[in-house]
Amino acid sequence: MTATLIETIRVRNGTAPLWGLHLRRLVRSCRELGVPFPAEFAVPAGGADRVHRLEVTGRGGKARVSVSERRVGQTEPVRLVTSAVVHQPYPHKTTERRQFDEAAAEAARAGADDALLLTAAGLVAETSIWDVFWWEAGRLCAPALELGVLPGVARARIEELTDLAGRREPRGALDGTPMFVANAVRGIVEVATLDGVPVPAPGALGSAVEAAFAALRRQFWA
């Protein structure tokens, strides 16, 4: 079965600020999965703020591109719960998202916004739609890509702006730690609660971290 690749692109103030990062990921996924790269794209631009979704597949050596658009979802602080669904490696953004659909449904049943998936070894991986970030000793961290988490476009943007460290951490390492989530559609969003427990704001680690976080949010779409 030929993989169907997805790129969900934010159009903001008439432009797609992360377009180059989306193309870079798509090129890599097409090459590694043997999907023909489309000969051309219509770069999303103009109009209202929205999500521009590409689905790319290939048959007979030719790429097929499907385009759809939708509104941007909520950007309020999110409530997370730890999922019972075991994270399986997801190195490419494709339509094979059963584990994430199951985790999202689990979160909805718990009255949360999303669910945090852990690997079989109990290490922090990702949520159904967000990259996960936290601080250790004042340094910004995220799950190591070697765990099989999606190389998110939001993560790539944050790597451009910070000295991001990849970590292999158990769920308990996040207790009492300021954290946030990010994706290429909604940007950077704080986490309100994790498993019903309030998550500290970045300022809990001091004014330097608080200022760095504020700067990161300002620069993300620049």
TASUL-V5537 format. One record per helix or strand of 3 or more residues. SS is the DSSP state (@ for helix, = for strand). FROM is the first residue (numbers start at 1). LEN is the number of residues. If there is no record, write none. Layout:
BEGIN
SS;FROM;LEN
SS;FROM;LEN
END
This chain:
BEGIN
=;5;8
@;19;15
=;50;10
=;62;9
=;78;9
@;98;12
=;114;5
=;123;5
=;131;6
=;139;5
@;145;3
@;153;9
=;165;3
@;171;4
=;179;5
=;187;8
@;202;4
@;207;13
END
